[in-house]
């Protein structure tokens, strides 16, 4: 049996957060709002932050040479 996301009650959100320091807090706040303080909200926000930061560091890292 296959269950679709809509049938399972899954919510979706799409957002674009530029690699700027102020966007980190904005992205965390957006995720916290979607999770609504659920039992694993803190862990999910931490994981999302870990996904965000590598891209941010690669964009903002000074050029060597």
C-alpha positions as CSV (number, residue, x, y, z in Angstrom):
1,X,0.0,0.0,0.0
2,X,1.3,3.4,-0.9
3,X,0.4,6.5,1.1
4,X,0.8,10.0,-0.5
5,X,2.3,12.9,1.5
6,X,-1.1,14.6,1.4
7,X,-2.9,11.5,2.8
8,X,-0.3,11.2,5.6
9,X,-0.9,14.8,6.6
10,X,2.6,15.9,5.6
11,X,3.1,19.6,5.3
12,X,5.6,21.1,2.8
13,X,7.5,24.3,2.9
14,X,9.9,25.7,0.3
15,X,12.1,28.6,1.1
16,X,15.3,30.2,-0.2
17,X,17.8,31.5,2.3
18,X,20.8,33.3,0.9
19,X,24.2,32.6,2.3
20,X,24.2,35.6,4.7
21,X,24.7,35.4,8.4
22,X,21.4,37.0,9.2
23,X,19.6,34.3,7.3
24,X,20.6,31.6,9.7
25,X,18.2,32.9,12.4
26,X,15.5,33.5,9.8
27,X,15.8,29.9,8.6
28,X,15.7,28.5,12.2
29,X,12.7,30.6,13.1
30,X,10.8,29.5,10.0
31,X,11.6,25.8,10.8
32,X,10.6,26.3,14.4
33,X,7.3,27.8,13.3
34,X,6.6,24.8,11.1
35,X,7.5,22.3,13.8
36,X,5.4,24.0,16.4
37,X,7.4,22.8,19.4
38,X,7.1,19.1,18.6
39,X,9.0,16.5,20.5
40,X,12.0,16.6,18.2
41,X,11.9,20.2,17.1
42,X,15.2,21.2,18.7
43,X,17.0,18.3,17.0
44,X,15.5,19.0,13.6
45,X,16.5,22.7,13.9
46,X,20.1,21.6,14.8
47,X,20.2,19.2,11.8
48,X,18.9,22.0,9.5
49,X,21.5,24.3,10.8
50,X,24.2,21.8,10.0
51,X,22.9,21.6,6.4
52,X,22.9,25.4,6.1
53,X,26.3,26.2,7.5
54,X,28.6,24.2,5.1
55,X,27.2,26.2,2.2
56,X,27.5,29.4,4.0
57,X,31.1,28.7,5.0
58,X,32.1,27.8,1.4
59,X,30.6,31.0,0.1
60,X,32.1,33.3,2.8
61,X,35.5,31.7,3.2
62,X,38.3,33.9,2.2
63,X,40.3,33.0,-1.0
64,X,43.7,31.5,-0.3
65,X,46.6,32.4,-2.4
